Amino acid sequence: MKKPRYVLDSHALLAYLCDEPGADEVETLLRRVEAGEAIIYLSLINLGEIAYITERRYGTERLQEMLSALTLLSLQVAEVTRGFVMAAAHVRVRRAVSYADAFAIALAQEKGASVVTGDPEFKKVEHLVQVVWL
């Protein structure tokens, strides 16, 4: 049986890291990964978005703490390749979503995964990828 696959967008991971609404649902998914029951991906572009948001809101020290905490999670960080950039650009040009969100969508399409988010912008792309709402 194929393990369920998920892509965390920036909204979902920030909810988890900052203990905001949706954090419990993300934690449940992360526990499923630890138990070998699921796979979770994160685009390197979305990691960058999380980094700049964290540093802007809370400062460099909190950013370093967050990056350390992320190394303990069983996330598969998707590197950025030329093909991946082109796939995200294709999504971005055809849908009214942010550039970073286009990477989460392209990654979900590539991996056959559901996007985990609470960002209402993803309502526009529910016909492209399955969305797990926080």
C-alpha positions as CSV (number, residue, x, y, z in Angstrom):
1,M,0.0,0.0,0.0
2,K,1.3,3.4,-1.0
3,K,1.9,5.8,1.9
4,P,-0.1,9.1,1.8
5,R,2.0,12.0,0.6
6,Y,1.7,15.6,1.8
7,V,3.3,18.9,0.9
8,L,3.4,21.5,3.6
9,D,3.0,25.0,2.4
10,S,4.4,28.0,4.4
11,H,1.1,28.6,6.1
12,A,1.0,25.1,7.5
13,L,4.6,24.9,8.7
14,L,4.4,28.4,10.3
15,A,1.2,27.3,12.1
16,Y,3.0,24.4,13.5
17,L,6.2,26.2,14.4
18,C,4.4,29.2,16.0
19,D,1.6,27.1,17.7
20,E,-1.1,28.8,15.7
21,P,-4.5,27.4,14.6
22,G,-3.8,24.2,12.6
23,A,-0.7,23.3,14.6
24,D,-2.3,20.2,16.0
25,E,-3.3,18.9,12.6
26,V,0.3,19.4,11.3
27,E,1.7,17.7,14.4
28,T,-0.6,14.7,13.7
29,L,0.8,14.4,10.2
30,L,4.4,14.7,11.4
31,R,3.7,11.9,13.9
32,R,2.4,9.7,11.1
33,V,5.7,10.4,9.2
34,E,7.7,9.4,12.3
35,A,5.6,6.2,12.5
36,G,6.4,5.4,8.8
37,E,2.8,5.9,7.8
38,A,3.1,9.0,5.6
39,I,5.6,11.2,3.7
40,I,5.8,14.9,4.0
41,Y,7.6,17.2,1.5
42,L,8.6,20.8,1.7
43,S,9.8,22.9,-1.2
44,L,13.1,24.7,-0.6
45,I,11.4,27.9,-1.9
46,N,8.7,27.5,0.8
47,L,11.5,27.0,3.4
48,G,13.0,30.3,2.3
49,E,9.6,32.0,2.6
50,I,9.2,30.6,6.2
51,A,12.8,31.8,7.0
52,Y,12.2,35.4,5.9
53,I,8.7,35.6,7.6
54,T,10.2,34.3,10.8
55,E,13.2,36.6,10.8
56,R,11.0,39.6,9.9
57,R,8.4,38.8,12.6
58,Y,10.7,37.6,15.4
59,G,14.3,38.3,14.6
60,T,17.5,36.3,13.7
61,E,17.7,34.4,17.0
62,R,14.2,33.0,16.6
63,L,15.0,32.1,12.9
64,Q,18.0,30.1,14.1
65,E,15.9,28.3,16.6
66,M,13.3,27.5,14.0
67,L,15.9,26.2,11.6
68,S,17.3,23.9,14.3
69,A,13.8,22.7,15.1
70,L,13.2,21.9,11.4
71,T,16.3,19.6,11.3
72,L,14.5,17.4,13.8
73,L,11.5,16.9,11.7
74,S,11.2,14.1,9.1
75,L,10.5,16.5,6.2
76,Q,11.8,15.7,2.7
77,V,13.0,19.1,1.4
78,A,12.7,19.3,-2.3
79,E,15.7,21.0,-3.9
80,V,15.1,23.5,-6.7
81,T,16.0,22.2,-10.2
82,R,15.5,23.9,-13.5
83,G,12.6,21.6,-14.3
84,F,10.9,22.3,-10.9
85,V,11.3,26.1,-11.4
86,M,9.7,25.8,-14.9
87,A,6.8,23.7,-13.5
88,A,6.2,26.3,-10.7
89,A,6.3,29.1,-13.3
90,H,3.8,27.3,-15.4
91,V,1.4,27.0,-12.4
92,R,2.0,30.7,-11.5
93,V,1.2,32.0,-15.0
94,R,-2.0,30.1,-15.2
95,R,-3.3,30.5,-11.7
96,A,-3.6,33.6,-9.4
97,V,-1.4,32.2,-6.7
98,S,1.8,33.6,-5.1
99,Y,5.1,32.4,-6.5
100,A,6.0,30.5,-3.4
101,D,2.6,28.8,-3.4
102,A,3.2,27.8,-7.1
103,F,6.2,25.8,-5.8
104,A,4.1,23.9,-3.3
105,I,1.5,23.1,-6.0
106,A,4.1,22.0,-8.5
107,L,5.7,19.8,-5.8
108,A,2.4,18.2,-4.9
109,Q,1.7,17.5,-8.6
110,E,5.1,16.0,-9.0
111,K,4.9,13.8,-5.9
112,G,1.2,12.9,-6.2
113,A,0.7,14.6,-2.9
114,S,-2.0,16.7,-1.1
115,V,-1.1,20.3,-0.1
116,V,-1.6,21.0,3.6
117,T,-2.6,24.6,4.2
118,G,-5.0,27.0,5.7
119,D,-4.3,29.7,3.1
120,P,-7.5,30.5,1.2
121,E,-5.5,31.2,-1.9
122,F,-5.5,27.4,-2.5
123,K,-9.2,27.4,-3.1
124,K,-8.4,28.5,-6.6
125,V,-6.4,25.4,-7.3
126,E,-8.4,22.6,-5.7
127,H,-9.0,21.3,-9.2
128,L,-5.3,20.9,-9.7
129,V,-4.2,19.3,-6.4
130,Q,-6.0,17.8,-3.4
131,V,-6.0,20.2,-0.5
132,V,-6.0,19.2,3.2
133,W,-7.4,22.2,5.0
134,L,-6.3,23.3,8.4
